[in-house]
Amino acid sequence: MKKYRFVYIIPVILSLAITIGLVRLVPVLSTKYMMEVVRTERLTEDDYRHYVDLDGDGTSERISLYYNAAGNLAVSVNETDNRSINQFNLPGRLLTLGPALDMHDVNSDGILDMLICTENNDSLFLTLIDDLYARPTRKKEVFIDRLNRMNDHGDYQFLPGKWSDLSRDGVSEYVFAVSGGHALQPRCVYAVDFRSAKVLRSPESGAALIGLGLFDLDGDGGDEILLNTFAPENFKTPVPYSDSVSWIMVLDGSLHFYKPPIEMNPAPSRVYLEPFVLDDSNYVLAYYKYLGNENYPSVLCIYDDALTPVRERQFFESENSPFMIWSVPGRLHINDIKIFKGSRVYTVDFDLYFADSIDQIIQSGNSYKNCLDLDLDGEEEVICVGGFRIAVFNADFVESAGISVEWDTRRPKILTSVIETKGMDPLLFAQIGTYTYTLDYSRNGWYRYRLLVYPSIFMGLSLLFCLMVVLQQRIIERKYEKDRLISRLQLQAIRNQLDPHFTFNALNAVGSLIYKEKKELAYDYLKGLTDLLRLVSSNPSEVTWTLEEELGFIRKYLEIEKLRFRDKFSYLIDATAECQYHCQVPKLSILTFVENAIKHGLRHKQGAGRLEIRITGNKKKLMVQVEDNGIGRAATTEYPDGSAGNGLDMMKRYFKQFNQVTGRKSRFVIRDLYDEQQMACGTLIEITIQ
């Protein structure tokens, strides 16, 4: 029974392994969201596309930015069916890095307005296009700053911001930043009041900027500006707050430093700032990460609203993540700040201990992130582009979906937007250099059935494999039965040789008595022999019978043999109480050795002969000893009726076939017995059946 249980455990384990593999390798059921490519397109160089629902009607319009034949920056606004809405030109060129444009409803008229940052000769401009449906187009161009190029290379990056009433005059300013890569200036934050064309500029700084956020840190009702900085060490020129180290920088509403910048460790390094609120107090979590080969630790630090450090923790990292820190949009609790460390995403408590680890691999490389509400559920998803992959995460970085993509330049301009079509699911549009991808990001309809499908797969595979095992077992059993039948026929053939052997010996005995004119004795012997032959001939197809039947046959045989030899020998059959009388033994197997003991051992003995049959054993093993005090095997050969060895050979083959048929282990051993003078004094046969 245990054997069969083990046989059926193997298919179950195999089915479980395959099911687990399907969960990992075929995410169609294991992921809540799916992403697939709807279409791809290759654009010309410096051709950029953006989709946005300008008028809030539920259908997106397409905005294209490109350079026309005259070399001017052209803007084309079209419906998705290519019907033209507006078209106009702007002086200058787009900045090399960062988004091409930013969209806001500036005058709260329900129509989004466009903000584009351009460079023209040595000047930086920000242009507001108010009402893209109006003709002629209403454009407000504001001079922002002078550009300080290095070898005609600017690598300027436009960092879109937000609207905030920094001056508290009832009119919001647009807050954004421009940071030069291989240009020392500008690396500044700007606040533009389009009504008066007034521009505020942050203090001169060599720190490279990679992001900004607005938060009322001191609780006075006005926003402060938290800056994420990068230290690439592109310049050795003396300048305040050089890019040879990274800085913790916060600006006030006048774009002055809220507190003196805090110097961190050397380049290359980055500093990210995320605000949070705890017990009605405002804090800033700073994450400094060293990116070089020296032995500098990464640092997590919590600052209060006066930028005084209250907690700090240092740690070393062997792996780089493309992003260091991330705050769930619209949430201001410390648990909503995600820390990226290696291939895992953590939250931290106020004592800066990592917790709530999530295994999410964020691809490194030319990393980009943006927030868009892709499924229109009111909560923005995070779009990450890097390592030749687009991945979409929910705000908590728990659920994700992604696809592999390609691009053709080292640092391509990356744009992402949502294509909305009324009455249909929205699509994600991503442009990476000259490659564009329209992607369907949606809930996986099969996900809800995963608890039903995977068990069904497991049960189906288990049933299939168990059925295969059953069929295999049947094939094996049929072959085994066939082999067993052949062995049984061979065993029966050998036993059929034993029957004539016994009958021949018995008839010789009768003939001897008749020859000696012992008619009455011959009659009695023949009568007893008839009963024995009747037992032998009953059930001739059976090759085994019980030990009890074998011993009963032997007793009758010994009685007529005693009658024949006129009590020349005595016998004893001794069986222990533990013997299993119902166990199967080869038919006539013990009798054959008893018969040989009388014929070849006791018959020619001078004096009283004795035959003992001792039986011991249990459920697992049977031991039979047949011992006589006859003349021994060596002396038997001196008599003309000595053994020719045929009976012994038959018994060897008999036991061998019995083992093959029954699967048991049976054998016999013949031992010659000697007295103290080393004279033969009998024979001992030991039969073992187990």
DRENMARZA-915402 format. One record per residue (C-alpha): residue number from 0; residue in one letter; x, y, z. Coordinates in steps of 0.05 Angstrom, whole numbers. Each point is the difference from the previous one (the first is absolute). Example, Ala and Ser with C-alpha at 12.3 -4.5 7.8 and 13.67 -1.06 7.14 Angstrom:
   num   residuo     east    north       up
     0         A      246      -90      156
     1         S       27       69      -13
This chain:
   num   residuo     east    north       up
     0         M        0        0        0
     1         K       57       47       18
     2         K       31      -15      -67
     3         Y      -63       22      -38
     4         R       -6       63       43
     5         F       71       19      -19
     6         V      -14      -14      -74
     7         Y      -58       50        1
     8         I       38       53       39
     9         I       49       10      -58
    10         P      -54       24      -50
    11         V      -28       47       52
    12         I       69       31       14
    13         L       13        6      -75
    14         S      -67       34      -11
    15         L       13       49       56
    16         A       69       18      -29
    17         I      -30       12      -69
    18         T      -56       42       28
    19         I       49       43       40
    20         G       42        8      -64
    21         L      -62       23      -38
    22         V      -14       52       54
    23         R       70       29       -8
    24         L       11       -7      -74
    25         V      -71       13      -26
    26         P      -23       63       36
    27         V      -67        3      -37
    28         L      -35      -24       64
    29         S       49       23       54
    30         T        2       74      -16
    31         K      -57       48       15
    32         Y       17       44      -59
    33         M       24      -16      -70
    34         M       37       41      -52
    35         E        4      -14      -75
    36         V       23       39      -60
    37         V      -57       26      -43
    38         R       45       33      -53
    39         T       69       28      -10
    40         E       25       56      -44
    41         R       68       30      -18
    42         L        2       76       -3
    43         T       53       45      -30
    44         E       53       30       45
    45         D      -24       61       41
    46         D      -72      -19      -11
    47         Y      -39       -5       65
    48         R      -70      -22       15
    49         H      -45       10       61
    50         Y      -73      -18       13
    51         V      -46       39       47
    52         D      -74       12        8
    53         L        1       76      -10
    54         D      -74       15       10
    55         G      -20      -56       48
    56         D      -48      -35      -48
    57         G       30      -69       13
    58         T       40       -4      -65
    59         S       73       20       -6
    60         E       29       47      -50
    61         R       69      -11      -32
    62         I       54       53        8
    63         S       60       -6      -47
    64         L       64       40        7
    65         Y       49        0      -58
    66         Y       47       44      -40
    67         N      -28       23      -67
    68         A       38       10      -65
    69         A       21       70       22
    70         G       31      -29       63
    71         N      -53       32       45
    72         L      -33      -37       59
    73         A      -70      -17      -23
    74         V      -59      -21       44
    75         S      -59      -38      -30
    76         V      -64      -16       38
    77         N      -46      -53      -30
    78         E      -57      -45       17
    79         T       18      -74        2
    80         D      -34       -6      -69
    81         N       51       51      -26
    82         R      -48       58       -5
    83         S       40       64       13
    84         I      -16       43       60
    85         N       58       49       -1
    86         Q       70        9      -27
    87         F       53       52       16
    88         N       75       12        3
    89         L       45       20       58
    90         P       70       30       -2
    91         G       60      -40       25
    92         R        7      -73       16
    93         L      -23      -48       54
    94         L       47      -15       57
    95         T       41      -63      -11
    96         L      -23      -38       61
    97         G      -64       -6       39
    98         P      -73        4      -23
    99         A      -16       41      -62
   100         L      -60       35       31
   101         D      -44        6       61
   102         M      -76        6        2
   103         H      -43       39       50
   104         D      -67       35        2
   105         V       30       68       15
   106         N      -62       44       -2
   107         S      -49      -54       25
   108         D      -43        2      -63
   109         G       -3      -76       -7
   110         I       51       -2      -57
   111         L       72      -20       12
   112         D       54       49      -19
   113         M       70      -16      -24
   114         L       67       20       30
   115         I       62      -10      -42
   116         C       72       17       21
   117         T       46       18      -58
   118         E       70       26      -11
   119         N       14       53      -53
   120         N       72       21      -11
   121         D       26       15       71
   122         S      -69       10       31
   123         L      -50      -45       36
   124         F      -74       12      -10
   125         L      -65      -29       28
   126         T      -61        7      -44
   127         L      -72       -8       22
   128         I      -51      -16      -55
   129         D      -67       20       29
   130         D      -58      -37      -31
   131         L       26      -45      -54
   132         Y      -68        4      -36
   133         A        5       76       -9
   134         R       21       30      -67
   135         P       43       39       -3
   136         T       39      -36       53
   137         R        9       39       64
   138         K       74       -8       20
   139         K       35       30       59
   140         E       76       -5       -5
   141         V       41       17       61
   142         F       75        8        2
   143         I       28      -44       56
   144         D       76        2        2
   145         R       65        3      -38
   146         L       34      -65      -20
   147         N       72      -14       15
   148         R       22      -54      -49
   149         M       64      -41        2
   150         N       29      -16      -69
   151         D      -69       11      -31
   152         H      -28      -57       43
   153         G      -55       16       48
   154         D      -37      -64       16
   155         Y      -53       42       34
   156         Q      -56      -37       36
   157         F      -70       28       10
   158         L      -30      -22       66
   159         P      -75       15        0
   160         G      -29       24       65
   161         K      -66       24       29
   162         W      -41       62       10
   163         S        4       33       68
   164         D      -15       70       27
   165         L       70       10       27
   166         S       -7       76        4
   167         R      -69       -6       35
   168         D      -30       53      -44
   169         G      -58      -44      -23
   170         V       34      -18      -66
   171         S       37      -66       -8
   172         E       69       -4      -29
   173         Y       25      -58      -43
   174         V       59      -32       37
   175         F       50      -41      -40
   176         A       74      -13       -7
   177         V       53       -2      -54
   178         S       65      -37       12
   179         G       60       -1      -47
   180         G       39      -64       -8
   181         H       65       25      -31
   182         A      -20       72       11
   183         L       16       34       65
   184         Q      -61       45       -4
   185         P      -57        1        7
   186         R      -11      -52       55
   187         C      -57       38       31
   188         V      -73       -1       21
   189         Y      -46       52      -30
   190         A      -69       27       18
   191         V      -37       36      -56
   192         D      -59       47        8
   193         F      -29        2      -71
   194         R      -46       57       17
   195         S       58       48       14
   196         A       54      -40      -36
   197         K       39        2       65
   198         V       52      -55       11
   199         L       30      -21       66
   200         R       66      -37       -2
   201         S       34      -42       54
   202         P       71       18       23
   203         E       59      -18      -43
   204         S       20      -72       12
   205         G       43      -52      -33
   206         A      -43      -57       27
   207         A      -33      -40      -56
   208         L      -75       -6        8
   209         I      -38      -63      -15
   210         G      -68       14       31
   211         L      -42       47       43
   212         G      -61       -4       44
   213         L      -44       51       36
   214         F      -20       -7       73
   215         D      -19       47       57
   216         L       57      -20       45
   217         D       -5       55       53
   218         G      -76       -1        1
   219         D       -9       74      -17
   220         G      -48      -13      -57
   221         G       52        9      -55
   222         D       39      -53      -38
   223         E       74      -14        8
   224         I       37      -32      -58
   225         L       38      -65       14
   226         L       55      -15      -50
   227         N       30      -67      -20
   228         T       73       11      -19
   229         F       54      -37      -37
   230         A       75        6        5
   231         P       31      -20      -67
   232         E       64       41       11
   233         N       -2       29      -70
   234         F       34       65       19
   235         K       60       22       42
   236         T      -18       73       -8
   237         P       -9       34       68
   238         V      -75       11       10
   239         P      -45       -2       60
   240         Y      -24      -70       17
   241         S       42      -35      -53
   242         D      -20      -66      -32
   243         S       60      -36       32
   244         V      -46      -17       58
   245         S      -75       -8        6
   246         W      -42       47       42
   247         I      -64        1       40
   248         M      -34       63      -26
   249         V      -68       31       17
   250         L      -25       67      -27
   251         D      -52       46       30
   252         G      -56       36      -35
   253         S       48       54      -24
   254         L       47      -53      -30
   255         H       52       16       53
   256         F       31      -56       40
   257         Y      -48      -20       55
   258         K       61      -22       41
   259         P       73       -3      -21
   260         P       11      -60      -46
   261         I       27      -61       36
   262         E       62      -32      -32
   263         M        0      -75       -8
   264         N       54      -48      -25
   265         P       41        7      -64
   266         A      -19      -14      -72
   267         P      -27      -40      -32
   268         S      -61        2       45
   269         R      -73       19        3
   270         V      -47       28       53
   271         Y      -75      -11       -1
   272         L      -48       37       47
   273         E      -71      -22       18
   274         P      -44       36       51
   275         F      -47      -34       49
   276         V      -44       17       58
   277         L        1      -37       67
   278         D      -40       21       61
   279         D      -17       67      -31
   280         S       74       16      -10
   281         N       35        9      -67
   282         Y       63      -38      -18
   283         V       45      -13      -60
   284         L       30      -68      -14
   285         A       66        7      -37
   286         Y       31      -58      -37
   287         Y       73       10      -19
   288         K       31      -53      -44
   289         Y       72       -5      -20
   290         L       10      -27      -71
   291         G       75       -5       -4
   292         N       52      -52       17
   293         E       25       30       65
   294         N      -20      -25       69
   295         Y      -55       52       13
   296         P      -65      -23       32
   297         S      -70       16      -23
   298         V      -38       42       51
   299         L      -73        5       21
   300         C      -14       61       42
   301         I      -63       33       29
   302         Y       -1       76        7
   303         D      -52       40       37
   304         D      -33       63      -27
   305         A       62       41       16
   306         L       45      -50      -38
   307         T       30      -24       65
   308         P       18      -74       -3
   309         V      -39      -43       48
   310         R       16      -70      -26
   311         E       56      -28      -42
   312         R       20      -69      -25
   313         Q       58      -20      -43
   314         F        6      -64      -41
   315         F       41      -28      -57
   316         E      -30      -25      -64
   317         S       30      -47      -51
   318         E      -56        9      -52
   319         N      -25       62      -34
   320         S      -73       15      -12
   321         P      -23       50      -53
   322         F      -42       37       51
   323         M       17       11       73
   324         I      -64       25       32
   325         W      -72        8      -20
   326         S      -62       29       34
   327         V      -70      -24      -16
   328         P      -35       59      -34
   329         G      -49       36       46
   330         R       24      -35       63
   331         L       43       31       54
   332         H       12      -56       50
   333         I       70      -28       10
   334         N      -26      -70      -18
   335         D      -19       27      -68
   336         I       73       15      -16
   337         K       33      -57      -38
   338         I       74      -14        5
   339         F       33      -36      -58
   340         K       58      -44       22
   341         G       27      -52      -47
   342         S      -58      -38      -31
   343         R      -47       13       57
   344         V      -47       56       21
   345         Y       -4       18       74
   346         T      -37       46       46
   347         V       34       30       62
   348         D      -25       20       68
   349         F       19       63       38
   350         D       62      -35       27
   351         L       21      -15      -72
   352         Y       -6      -75        5
   353         F      -19      -35      -65
   354         A      -66      -37       -1
   355         D      -54      -27      -46
   356         S       47      -24      -53
   357         I      -28      -12      -70
   358         D       39      -39      -52
   359         Q       -4       45      -62
   360         I       56        6      -51
   361         I        4       71      -26
   362         Q       41        0      -64
   363         S       63       42        3
   364         G       27       38      -60
   365         N      -26       64      -31
   366         S      -53        7       54
   367         Y      -63       41       -6
   368         K      -63        3       42
   369         N      -67       35       -8
   370         C      -68       -4       33
   371         L      -63      -10      -41
   372         D      -69      -28       16
   373         L        0      -55      -51
   374         D      -63      -38       22
   375         L      -40       63       19
   376         D      -11      -24       72
   377         G       19       66       30
   378         E       69      -24       23
   379         E       62       12      -42
   380         E       45      -57      -23
   381         V       75        6       -3
   382         I       31       -9      -70
   383         C       73      -20        2
   384         V       44       -3      -62
   385         G       70      -29        5
   386         G       42      -59      -19
   387         F      -37       -7      -66
   388         R      -65      -11       36
   389         I      -65       37       15
   390         A      -30      -20       67
   391         V      -64       25       33
   392         F      -10       -4       75
   393         N      -56       19       45
   394         A       15       55       50
   395         D       22      -50       53
   396         F       45      -38      -49
   397         V      -37      -65       15
   398         E      -32      -15      -67
   399         S       37        8      -65
   400         A        1      -16      -74
   401         G       52       13      -52
   402         I       28      -13      -69
   403         S       68        3      -34
   404         V       15       60      -45
   405         E       59       28      -40
   406         W       31       67      -15
   407         D       54       25      -46
   408         T       39       52       40
   409         R       37        0       66
   410         R      -45       51       34
   411         P      -65        4      -40
   412         K      -55       50       16
   413         I      -56      -38       34
   414         L      -72       22       -2
   415         T      -60      -37       30
   416         S      -74       19       -4
   417         V      -69      -31        0
   418         I      -43      -10      -62
   419         E      -73        6       21
   420         T      -58      -19      -45
   421         K      -70       10       25
   422         G      -34      -66       16
   423         M       65      -40       -5
   424         D       56      -18       46
   425         P       58       49        0
   426         L       68      -17      -32
   427         L       70       17       22
   428         F       42       37      -51
   429         A       75        0        9
   430         Q       53       32      -45
   431         I       72      -20       11
   432         G       44       38      -48
   433         T      -28      -15      -69
   434         Y      -39      -62       23
   435         T      -73        6       21
   436         Y      -41      -53       35
   437         T      -75       -1        9
   438         L      -15      -47       58
   439         D      -62      -31       29
   440         Y        7        1       75
   441         S      -62      -30       32
   442         R      -26      -46       53
   443         N       11      -74      -13
   444         G      -69      -31       -7
   445         W       29      -69       17
   446         Y       31       24       65
   447         R      -65       -8       39
   448         Y       -3      -74      -20
   449         R       71      -17       20
   450         L      -23      -34       64
   451         L      -44      -45      -43
   452         V       44      -10      -61
   453         Y       66      -18       34
   454         P      -32      -54       45
   455         S      -36      -26      -62
   456         I       66       -3      -38
   457         F       32      -36       59
   458         M      -58      -49        7
   459         G       -2      -12      -75
   460         L       75      -13       -4
   461         S       -4      -45       62
   462         L      -57      -40      -31
   463         L       37       -5      -66
   464         F       65      -24       32
   465         C      -36      -47       47
   466         L      -37      -29      -60
   467         M       66      -10      -35
   468         V       27      -35       62
   469         V      -62      -45        3
   470         L        8      -18      -74
   471         Q       74      -13       11
   472         Q      -16      -43       61
   473         R      -50      -40      -40
   474         I       50      -12      -55
   475         I       52      -22       52
   476         E      -51      -44       36
   477         R      -21      -33      -65
   478         K       73      -14      -16
   479         Y       10      -25       71
   480         E      -61      -45       -4
   481         K       25      -27      -67
   482         D       69      -14       29
   483         R      -32      -29       63
   484         L      -44      -46      -42
   485         I       61      -24      -38
   486         S       37      -12       65
   487         R      -61      -35       29
   488         L       -4      -46      -60
   489         Q       74      -15        8
   490         L      -11      -13       74
   491         Q      -59      -45      -16
   492         A       42      -37      -51
   493         I       53      -13       53
   494         R      -53      -22       51
   495         N      -29      -47      -52
   496         Q       69      -31       -2
   497         L       -2       -9       75
   498         D      -67      -36       -1
   499         P       25      -57      -45
   500         H       65        0       41
   501         F      -40      -13       64
   502         T      -46      -50      -35
   503         F       59      -36      -31
   504         N       33       -8       68
   505         A      -65      -24       31
   506         L      -12      -51      -55
   507         N       71      -25        9
   508         A      -15      -10       73
   509         V      -64      -40      -15
   510         G       36      -41      -52
   511         S       55      -16       50
   512         L      -51      -24       51
   513         I      -35      -44      -51
   514         Y       67      -27      -22
   515         K       14      -19       72
   516         E      -70      -33        2
   517         K      -23       47       54
   518         K      -70        4      -30
   519         E      -39       26       60
   520         L       52       53       13
   521         A        1       18      -73
   522         Y      -76        6        1
   523         D       -1       46       61
   524         Y       57       42      -30
   525         L      -36        5      -66
   526         K      -65       21       35
   527         G       36       56       37
   528         L       37       19      -63
   529         T      -67        6      -36
   530         D      -23       52       50
   531         L       65       39       -9
   532         L       -5       -2      -76
   533         R      -72       24        5
   534         L       25       61       40
   535         V       56       13      -50
   536         S      -46       -4      -60
   537         S      -52       47       30
   538         N        7       72      -26
   539         P       56      -18      -48
   540         S        6       72      -24
   541         E       19       24       69
   542         V       74        3       13
   543         T       -5       22       73
   544         W      -41      -19       61
   545         T        0       17       73
   546         L       52      -24       50
   547         E      -56      -36       36
   548         E      -18      -39      -63
   549         E       74      -17      -12
   550         L        9      -26       71
   551         G      -64      -41       -4
   552         F       24      -33      -64
   553         I       68      -14       32
   554         R      -32      -33       62
   555         K      -41      -48      -45
   556         Y       62      -15      -41
   557         L       43      -14       62
   558         E      -54      -47       28
   559         I       -1      -44      -62
   560         E       76        2       -3
   561         K        4      -24       72
   562         L      -49      -55      -19
   563         R       44      -19      -58
   564         F       65       -2       40
   565         R      -34      -30       61
   566         D       17       56       48
   567         K       72        2      -20
   568         F        0       75       14
   569         S      -39       49       42
   570         Y      -17       72      -17
   571         L      -16       65       35
   572         I      -34       62      -29
   573         D       13       59       46
   574         A      -32       67      -18
   575         T        1       61       45
   576         A      -64       37       18
   577         E       22       60      -39
   578         C        1      -37      -66
   579         Q      -48       26      -53
   580         Y      -34      -65      -23
   581         H      -39       37      -53
   582         C       62       26      -36
   583         Q       12      -26      -70
   584         V       58      -47      -14
   585         P       21      -36      -64
   586         K      -42      -62       -8
   587         L       38      -65       21
   588         S       63       42       14
   589         I       10      -24       72
   590         L      -26      -70      -18
   591         T       54       -9      -53
   592         F       55       11       52
   593         V      -37      -47       49
   594         E       -5      -53      -54
   595         N       74        6      -16
   596         A       18       -5       74
   597         I      -37      -66        5
   598         K       21      -30      -67
   599         H       74       19        3
   600         G       15       11       73
   601         L      -44      -42       47
   602         R      -15      -59      -45
   603         H       71      -28        2
   604         K       15       18       72
   605         Q       16      -56       48
   606         G      -41       12       63
   607         A      -56       48       18
   608         G       -8       58      -46
   609         R      -29       68       18
   610         L      -28       56      -42
   611         E      -15       68       29
   612         I      -37       57      -34
   613         R        7       65       39
   614         I      -39       62      -22
   615         T       10       70       28
   616         G      -17       69      -25
   617         N      -46       59        0
   618         K      -41       41      -50
   619         K       62       22      -39
   620         K       43      -62        1
   621         L       -9      -76        2
   622         M       56      -48       20
   623         V       -6      -76      -13
   624         Q       54      -50       21
   625         V       -3      -72      -23
   626         E       52      -41       38
   627         D       13      -75       -3
   628         N       52      -44       34
   629         G       11      -42      -62
   630         I       63      -22      -34
   631         G       15       67      -33
   632         R        4       22      -72
   633         A       70      -28      -13
   634         A      -20      -71       19
   635         T      -62        2      -43
   636         T       40       -6      -64
   637         E       24      -69       22
   638         Y      -70      -29       -9
   639         P      -28      -17      -69
   640         D      -63       41       13
   641         G       41       61       19
   642         S      -22       70      -21
   643         A       15       24      -70
   644         G      -11       72       21
   645         N      -61       12      -44
   646         G      -45       15       59
   647         L       49       51       28
   648         D        7       36      -67
   649         M      -76        3       -7
   650         M       -6       30       70
   651         K       50       55      -17
   652         R      -39       19      -62
   653         Y      -65       -8       40
   654         F       21       50       53
   655         K       28       48      -53
   656         Q      -66        2      -38
   657         F      -39        5       65
   658         N       39       63       17
   659         Q      -14       31      -68
   660         V      -75      -14        4
   661         T      -12       22       72
   662         G       54       53        8
   663         R       23      -35       63
   664         K       70      -23       19
   665         S        4      -75       11
   666         R       61      -45        2
   667         F       26      -65       29
   668         V       67      -23       26
   669         I       24      -72       10
   670         R       49      -13       55
   671         D       36      -66       15
   672         L        1      -19       74
   673         Y       60      -33       34
   674         D       11      -30       70
   675         E       60       13       45
   676         Q       42      -50      -39
   677         Q      -18       37      -65
   678         M      -42      -58      -23
   679         A      -63       16      -41
   680         C      -61       -1       45
   681         G      -55       30      -42
   682         T      -22       58      -43
   683         L      -32       68       16
   684         I      -41       38      -51
   685         E      -16       73       18
   686         I      -57       32      -40
   687         T      -12       75        6
   688         I      -62       35      -29
   689         Q       -9       75       11
